Amino acid sequence: MGDAFIRHIELLGYEKRFFPSQHYVYMFLVKWNDLSEKVIYRRFTEIYEFHKGLKEMFPIESGDINTENRIIPHLPAPKWFDGQRSTENRQGTLAEYCYALVNLPHKISRCLHVVNFFKVRHDDMNPVTDSQIKKPEVFLLTKDSKKNPTDITGPIVLQTYRAIADYEKSSTSEMALKAGDMVDVVEKSENGWWFCQLKNKRGWVPAAYLEPLDGPDESEEQEPNYAGEVYVVQKSYTAVEEDELTLKEGDTIEVIHKLLDGWWVIRKDETTGYYPSMYLQKAGEVNTSVKSQLRNRGAPPRRSTIRNVKSIHKQGRKQISQETYRRNSKKYIQNQRKMRGNSQNKANVIIEKNEPEDNKPKAQPAVPPRPSKDLILNRCTESTWRKIL
């Protein structure tokens, strides 16, 4: 395998820390070419020193010789005192800087200066903390932050979840868990893998092994949508459990329920079942190399397959049975067909009613019987009965 390089750098937000004194660090999710993903923490002063070193290494690309040749992005110098407002306001610029950095020519974006700066350090895995000082406050950048860099959440402390069973990691990017461990969730991915931190450890954990402390997490899940969203299968999968579906790449299906553990309920024709969401892509979306690489990862375990579950919410969970999914899905399809049939029948009835009206001969008025001679003599005038009689 070749030298390590960075595929993507995402700014997650920043932390306000209180040890050894109050300061701020930015949180980055760094995605590497071996598909590993690491969270690192850097002060802005460190980032700016890195930036100055990069400019010295590439004077032409930094515009020192001719400003027209500059391709290395700009980065403002640190302020005399960096408070929370400046840390917050700088996020948009910093996010754009990281995006531009990764997309520079390989001689810059993959040089040792860049690779070494974004590698995980000892203090990323083992941050200096003091149990007597309050917990760091985490400020996460919102998804639409590019449109409005100052639109962030906070201050917030990351959501804490409890492990309901032991989990043994299967790769270096994952994190092992013991039943009862309390973890902070940094990122929730809809593919069923969540990025978590536990004391000095960080890594990806199957969402199926986690539950919130304050109640069942079904409230976070979307309601079933039996109308369905059209998705395309990007990777084949052979069913292991009875309620799963076997599909091949290229199949078109409908997603009717998106579940937190990354196993979505889908409909193929009139059949419903579970399928790994990470192997699906919404119809019309462009496939990227990053998505293709991530699909090489194994599907997360399903919540229902976890053995010896020690869940404090086991009795309170309101799961939908597969039979309910199947029945409601079939009922929806039948109702749709019935509605289409009724609308067609109404149109036919109107035509059938109109056609006889046009084709039938018009009814002739009834001819009354000729009055008798006595009736004519008694009721008609003399001039009339003279003409008739």
MARNU-86922 format. One record per residue (C-alpha): z, y, x; residue number from 1. Coordinates in Angstrom, 2 decimals. Layout:
REM MARNU-86922
Z / Y / X / NUM
...
REM end
This chain:
REM MARNU-86922
0.00 / 0.00 / 0.00 / 1
-0.82 / 3.51 / 1.27 / 2
1.50 / 6.40 / 2.00 / 3
3.68 / 7.69 / -0.79 / 4
2.52 / 10.76 / -2.70 / 5
3.55 / 12.66 / -5.81 / 6
1.60 / 12.27 / -9.05 / 7
3.48 / 14.81 / -11.12 / 8
6.45 / 17.17 / -10.97 / 9
8.10 / 18.24 / -14.22 / 10
10.79 / 20.89 / -14.47 / 11
13.43 / 19.57 / -16.86 / 12
15.73 / 22.62 / -16.80 / 13
18.71 / 23.67 / -14.74 / 14
22.40 / 22.94 / -14.30 / 15
25.26 / 25.33 / -13.99 / 16
27.71 / 23.79 / -11.54 / 17
31.26 / 24.79 / -10.72 / 18
31.95 / 22.98 / -7.44 / 19
32.51 / 24.00 / -4.68 / 20
31.80 / 27.34 / -6.42 / 21
29.69 / 28.38 / -9.41 / 22
25.97 / 28.01 / -8.69 / 23
22.72 / 26.87 / -10.31 / 24
20.35 / 24.02 / -9.46 / 25
16.98 / 23.17 / -10.99 / 26
16.33 / 19.66 / -12.31 / 27
12.94 / 18.08 / -11.53 / 28
11.49 / 14.78 / -12.69 / 29
9.27 / 13.60 / -9.82 / 30
6.72 / 10.88 / -10.58 / 31
5.40 / 8.95 / -7.58 / 32
2.28 / 6.90 / -6.97 / 33
4.24 / 3.64 / -7.18 / 34
5.11 / 4.57 / -10.82 / 35
8.74 / 5.27 / -9.93 / 36
10.33 / 8.38 / -11.45 / 37
13.27 / 10.19 / -9.90 / 38
15.37 / 13.17 / -10.94 / 39
16.21 / 15.58 / -8.12 / 40
18.21 / 18.82 / -7.97 / 41
17.27 / 21.85 / -5.83 / 42
18.61 / 25.38 / -5.48 / 43
16.02 / 28.11 / -5.68 / 44
16.82 / 29.28 / -2.15 / 45
15.86 / 25.79 / -0.92 / 46
12.62 / 25.90 / -2.91 / 47
11.72 / 29.30 / -1.46 / 48
12.37 / 28.13 / 2.13 / 49
10.13 / 25.14 / 1.43 / 50
7.46 / 27.52 / 0.12 / 51
7.62 / 29.70 / 3.26 / 52
7.28 / 26.61 / 5.46 / 53
4.23 / 25.48 / 3.48 / 54
2.55 / 28.87 / 3.97 / 55
3.16 / 28.70 / 7.72 / 56
1.58 / 25.25 / 7.90 / 57
-1.54 / 26.35 / 6.01 / 58
-2.18 / 30.03 / 6.88 / 59
-5.77 / 30.01 / 5.58 / 60
-4.89 / 28.47 / 2.21 / 61
-1.90 / 30.82 / 1.90 / 62
-4.14 / 33.89 / 2.30 / 63
-2.54 / 35.15 / 5.54 / 64
-5.95 / 35.48 / 7.20 / 65
-8.04 / 36.40 / 4.16 / 66
-6.44 / 36.92 / 0.77 / 67
-9.60 / 35.68 / -0.96 / 68
-9.02 / 32.20 / 0.48 / 69
-5.54 / 31.81 / -0.99 / 70
-5.02 / 28.68 / -3.12 / 71
-1.30 / 28.11 / -2.53 / 72
0.50 / 29.58 / -5.57 / 73
2.79 / 32.59 / -5.34 / 74
6.56 / 32.31 / -5.62 / 75
8.89 / 35.31 / -5.91 / 76
11.68 / 35.71 / -3.37 / 77
15.28 / 34.99 / -4.41 / 78
17.33 / 37.92 / -5.65 / 79
20.39 / 39.17 / -3.81 / 80
22.48 / 37.50 / -6.49 / 81
20.98 / 34.81 / -8.68 / 82
22.82 / 34.69 / -11.97 / 83
22.12 / 32.67 / -15.09 / 84
19.60 / 35.16 / -16.49 / 85
17.40 / 35.16 / -13.38 / 86
17.69 / 31.37 / -13.12 / 87
16.60 / 31.04 / -16.73 / 88
13.76 / 33.57 / -16.57 / 89
12.30 / 31.99 / -13.43 / 90
11.67 / 28.60 / -15.08 / 91
8.18 / 29.38 / -16.37 / 92
7.01 / 30.54 / -12.94 / 93
8.60 / 27.54 / -11.25 / 94
7.01 / 25.07 / -13.69 / 95
3.58 / 26.60 / -13.06 / 96
4.20 / 26.53 / -9.30 / 97
4.94 / 22.79 / -9.35 / 98
1.88 / 22.06 / -11.47 / 99
-0.36 / 24.01 / -9.09 / 100
1.27 / 22.44 / -6.03 / 101
0.52 / 18.85 / -7.09 / 102
-3.10 / 19.78 / -7.85 / 103
-3.82 / 21.33 / -4.45 / 104
-6.14 / 19.47 / -2.02 / 105
-4.58 / 16.26 / -0.72 / 106
-4.09 / 17.63 / 2.78 / 107
-1.53 / 20.02 / 1.23 / 108
-0.16 / 18.22 / -1.84 / 109
0.33 / 14.94 / 0.05 / 110
1.52 / 16.30 / 3.38 / 111
4.91 / 15.21 / 4.76 / 112
6.38 / 18.65 / 4.15 / 113
5.83 / 18.28 / 0.39 / 114
6.69 / 14.58 / 0.20 / 115
9.94 / 14.93 / 2.15 / 116
11.14 / 17.95 / 0.17 / 117
10.83 / 16.14 / -3.18 / 118
12.24 / 12.81 / -2.01 / 119
15.58 / 11.74 / -3.46 / 120
18.49 / 12.82 / -1.28 / 121
21.97 / 11.44 / -1.03 / 122
23.42 / 14.35 / -2.99 / 123
20.85 / 13.78 / -5.79 / 124
22.26 / 10.32 / -6.31 / 125
25.84 / 11.32 / -5.47 / 126
26.33 / 14.96 / -6.50 / 127
29.45 / 16.65 / -5.13 / 128
31.89 / 16.93 / -8.02 / 129
35.57 / 17.51 / -8.53 / 130
37.41 / 15.87 / -11.40 / 131
39.59 / 18.98 / -11.72 / 132
36.56 / 21.20 / -12.39 / 133
34.83 / 21.17 / -15.75 / 134
31.64 / 19.21 / -16.24 / 135
28.33 / 20.93 / -15.31 / 136
26.49 / 22.62 / -18.16 / 137
22.90 / 21.43 / -18.59 / 138
20.13 / 23.72 / -19.88 / 139
16.95 / 21.83 / -20.82 / 140
13.51 / 23.37 / -20.94 / 141
11.79 / 22.93 / -24.32 / 142
8.40 / 21.27 / -24.76 / 143
6.63 / 24.53 / -25.63 / 144
8.20 / 26.42 / -22.75 / 145
4.79 / 27.26 / -21.25 / 146
4.13 / 29.50 / -24.22 / 147
7.58 / 31.07 / -24.03 / 148
9.33 / 30.48 / -20.68 / 149
12.63 / 31.91 / -21.91 / 150
12.79 / 29.62 / -24.93 / 151
15.31 / 27.05 / -23.73 / 152
18.19 / 25.16 / -25.19 / 153
21.68 / 25.77 / -24.08 / 154
24.20 / 25.74 / -22.99 / 155
24.35 / 22.04 / -23.81 / 156
25.99 / 19.01 / -22.37 / 157
23.65 / 16.03 / -22.37 / 158
24.08 / 13.54 / -25.22 / 159
26.44 / 10.73 / -24.32 / 160
25.57 / 7.19 / -25.40 / 161
27.45 / 3.92 / -25.10 / 162
25.97 / 0.66 / -23.76 / 163
26.28 / -2.09 / -26.36 / 164
25.53 / -4.97 / -23.97 / 165
25.04 / -5.75 / -20.28 / 166
21.62 / -4.92 / -18.86 / 167
20.26 / -6.06 / -15.50 / 168
17.58 / -3.79 / -14.08 / 169
14.23 / -5.32 / -13.13 / 170
12.90 / -2.49 / -10.91 / 171
14.21 / 0.22 / -8.60 / 172
13.43 / 2.93 / -11.18 / 173
15.79 / 1.35 / -13.74 / 174
19.57 / 1.43 / -13.96 / 175
21.89 / -1.52 / -14.62 / 176
24.48 / -1.24 / -17.40 / 177
27.68 / -2.95 / -18.43 / 178
28.78 / -3.13 / -22.06 / 179
30.90 / -0.07 / -22.77 / 180
29.38 / 2.17 / -20.07 / 181
29.06 / 5.82 / -21.11 / 182
25.77 / 7.38 / -19.99 / 183
24.25 / 10.85 / -20.37 / 184
20.65 / 10.84 / -21.62 / 185
18.37 / 13.25 / -19.74 / 186
15.03 / 12.30 / -21.34 / 187
14.12 / 10.26 / -24.41 / 188
10.67 / 8.69 / -24.26 / 189
9.09 / 7.32 / -27.44 / 190
8.02 / 4.21 / -25.53 / 191
11.64 / 2.98 / -25.71 / 192
12.71 / 3.84 / -22.14 / 193
15.29 / 6.64 / -21.71 / 194
16.18 / 8.33 / -18.43 / 195
19.96 / 8.31 / -18.06 / 196
22.66 / 9.17 / -15.57 / 197
25.99 / 7.46 / -15.05 / 198
28.29 / 9.11 / -12.52 / 199
26.27 / 8.91 / -9.30 / 200
23.52 / 6.63 / -10.68 / 201
20.32 / 7.60 / -12.47 / 202
17.43 / 5.57 / -13.83 / 203
15.50 / 4.31 / -16.84 / 204
17.36 / 2.28 / -19.48 / 205
16.03 / 0.53 / -22.63 / 206
16.98 / 2.63 / -25.66 / 207
17.83 / -0.58 / -27.52 / 208
20.94 / -0.97 / -25.34 / 209
22.34 / 2.45 / -26.25 / 210
24.10 / 3.89 / -29.27 / 211
25.60 / 7.36 / -29.86 / 212
29.36 / 7.69 / -29.97 / 213
29.56 / 9.57 / -33.26 / 214
27.57 / 7.27 / -35.53 / 215
24.50 / 5.07 / -36.05 / 216
21.33 / 6.48 / -34.52 / 217
19.03 / 5.66 / -37.44 / 218
19.38 / 9.31 / -38.49 / 219
17.28 / 10.19 / -35.42 / 220
14.44 / 7.92 / -36.48 / 221
11.58 / 9.02 / -38.66 / 222
11.26 / 7.67 / -42.18 / 223
8.57 / 5.01 / -42.72 / 224
5.14 / 6.46 / -43.46 / 225
3.27 / 3.81 / -45.43 / 226
0.13 / 5.97 / -45.49 / 227
-0.02 / 5.14 / -41.78 / 228
-1.25 / 6.94 / -38.67 / 229
-4.34 / 5.52 / -37.01 / 230
-3.79 / 4.25 / -33.45 / 231
-5.90 / 2.22 / -31.04 / 232
-4.54 / -0.71 / -29.03 / 233
-4.85 / 0.05 / -25.31 / 234
-3.34 / -3.19 / -24.04 / 235
-3.30 / -6.68 / -25.53 / 236
-0.01 / -8.32 / -26.40 / 237
0.84 / -11.82 / -27.56 / 238
3.65 / -12.05 / -30.10 / 239
6.90 / -13.63 / -28.89 / 240
9.00 / -13.21 / -32.03 / 241
7.88 / -14.25 / -35.52 / 242
7.83 / -10.68 / -36.82 / 243
5.60 / -9.36 / -34.02 / 244
1.81 / -9.06 / -34.07 / 245
-0.72 / -10.40 / -31.58 / 246
-3.47 / -7.86 / -30.96 / 247
-6.21 / -7.35 / -28.42 / 248
-7.37 / -4.22 / -26.65 / 249
-9.58 / -2.03 / -28.82 / 250
-8.09 / -3.06 / -32.17 / 251
-7.50 / -0.23 / -34.64 / 252
-4.19 / -0.31 / -36.49 / 253
-1.94 / 1.95 / -38.56 / 254
1.57 / 2.90 / -37.46 / 255
3.95 / 2.99 / -40.42 / 256
7.37 / 3.33 / -38.70 / 257
8.22 / 4.74 / -35.26 / 258
11.51 / 3.24 / -34.05 / 259
13.71 / 4.47 / -31.21 / 260
13.64 / 1.22 / -29.25 / 261
9.91 / 1.61 / -28.59 / 262
8.82 / -1.16 / -30.95 / 263
6.86 / 0.34 / -33.82 / 264
6.07 / -1.28 / -37.15 / 265
2.32 / -1.36 / -37.55 / 266
-0.17 / -2.55 / -40.16 / 267
-3.36 / -4.47 / -39.42 / 268
-5.34 / -4.93 / -42.62 / 269
-2.56 / -6.22 / -44.95 / 270
-0.35 / -7.69 / -42.22 / 271
2.66 / -5.83 / -40.80 / 272
4.69 / -6.50 / -37.69 / 273
6.24 / -5.03 / -34.54 / 274
4.22 / -3.94 / -31.50 / 275
5.16 / -2.12 / -28.23 / 276
4.45 / 1.59 / -28.70 / 277
3.64 / 2.02 / -25.01 / 278
0.50 / -0.09 / -25.55 / 279
-0.78 / 2.17 / -28.35 / 280
-2.63 / 5.48 / -28.28 / 281
-3.28 / 7.81 / -31.17 / 282
-6.89 / 7.76 / -32.32 / 283
-8.83 / 10.67 / -30.85 / 284
-6.48 / 11.29 / -27.93 / 285
-7.93 / 11.24 / -24.43 / 286
-6.83 / 8.37 / -22.23 / 287
-5.46 / 9.46 / -18.84 / 288
-4.91 / 7.58 / -15.59 / 289
-1.17 / 8.24 / -15.85 / 290
-1.00 / 6.61 / -19.29 / 291
-3.02 / 3.66 / -18.02 / 292
-0.68 / 3.16 / -15.06 / 293
2.43 / 3.35 / -17.21 / 294
1.06 / 0.59 / -19.44 / 295
1.35 / -1.78 / -16.50 / 296
5.08 / -1.61 / -17.06 / 297
6.67 / -4.27 / -19.22 / 298
7.62 / -3.53 / -22.81 / 299
11.31 / -2.71 / -23.35 / 300
13.52 / -5.31 / -25.03 / 301
13.88 / -5.07 / -28.78 / 302
17.20 / -4.20 / -30.33 / 303
17.19 / -7.37 / -32.44 / 304
16.73 / -9.59 / -29.37 / 305
19.82 / -8.37 / -27.49 / 306
22.33 / -11.19 / -27.36 / 307
26.10 / -10.79 / -27.67 / 308
25.81 / -7.25 / -28.95 / 309
29.14 / -5.41 / -28.87 / 310
28.23 / -2.51 / -31.09 / 311
30.85 / -0.36 / -32.75 / 312
28.23 / 0.43 / -35.41 / 313
27.07 / -3.11 / -36.02 / 314
28.28 / -3.14 / -39.62 / 315
27.06 / 0.37 / -40.40 / 316
23.46 / 0.01 / -39.32 / 317
20.94 / 0.21 / -42.15 / 318
17.99 / -1.68 / -40.79 / 319
14.86 / -2.24 / -42.83 / 320
13.93 / -5.90 / -43.09 / 321
10.48 / -7.13 / -42.20 / 322
10.07 / -8.34 / -45.78 / 323
10.70 / -4.79 / -47.02 / 324
8.09 / -3.43 / -44.63 / 325
5.60 / -6.06 / -45.78 / 326
6.30 / -5.57 / -49.47 / 327
6.18 / -1.76 / -49.35 / 328
3.07 / -1.77 / -47.21 / 329
1.28 / -4.19 / -49.56 / 330
2.45 / -2.18 / -52.55 / 331
1.09 / 1.01 / -50.97 / 332
-2.30 / -0.58 / -50.29 / 333
-2.47 / -1.93 / -53.85 / 334
-1.52 / 1.44 / -55.33 / 335
-4.22 / 3.15 / -53.27 / 336
-6.80 / 0.65 / -54.47 / 337
-5.58 / 1.03 / -58.05 / 338
-5.82 / 4.81 / -57.85 / 339
-9.33 / 4.58 / -56.43 / 340
-10.26 / 2.06 / -59.12 / 341
-8.84 / 4.25 / -61.90 / 342
-10.70 / 7.30 / -60.70 / 343
-13.92 / 5.25 / -60.57 / 344
-13.28 / 3.83 / -64.04 / 345
-12.66 / 7.30 / -65.46 / 346
-15.99 / 8.43 / -64.10 / 347
-17.69 / 5.37 / -65.60 / 348
-16.03 / 5.91 / -68.98 / 349
-17.29 / 9.48 / -69.15 / 350
-20.82 / 8.33 / -68.38 / 351
-20.66 / 5.49 / -70.90 / 352
-19.39 / 7.82 / -73.61 / 353
-22.08 / 10.37 / -72.92 / 354
-25.00 / 7.95 / -72.75 / 355
-24.68 / 6.63 / -76.34 / 356
-24.46 / 10.19 / -77.64 / 357
-27.82 / 10.95 / -76.06 / 358
-29.57 / 7.68 / -76.98 / 359
-28.39 / 7.16 / -80.56 / 360
-30.56 / 8.71 / -83.34 / 361
-28.91 / 11.58 / -85.14 / 362
-27.26 / 10.62 / -88.46 / 363
-29.20 / 11.68 / -91.59 / 364
-27.36 / 13.52 / -94.39 / 365
-26.55 / 11.40 / -97.44 / 366
-28.88 / 12.03 / -100.49 / 367
-26.85 / 12.46 / -103.70 / 368
-28.04 / 10.54 / -106.79 / 369
-30.33 / 12.36 / -109.22 / 370
-28.24 / 13.92 / -112.08 / 371
-28.71 / 12.50 / -115.55 / 372
-30.76 / 14.25 / -118.25 / 373
-27.66 / 15.18 / -120.25 / 374
-25.97 / 16.69 / -117.16 / 375
-29.03 / 18.81 / -116.45 / 376
-29.21 / 20.05 / -120.05 / 377
-25.52 / 20.92 / -120.14 / 378
-25.11 / 22.62 / -116.71 / 379
-28.48 / 24.09 / -115.77 / 380
-30.14 / 27.19 / -117.10 / 381
-33.04 / 26.95 / -119.47 / 382
-35.59 / 27.94 / -116.80 / 383
-34.30 / 25.20 / -114.49 / 384
-34.25 / 22.28 / -116.92 / 385
-37.74 / 23.29 / -118.22 / 386
-39.13 / 22.88 / -114.68 / 387
-37.41 / 19.60 / -114.04 / 388
-37.75 / 17.83 / -117.38 / 389
REM end
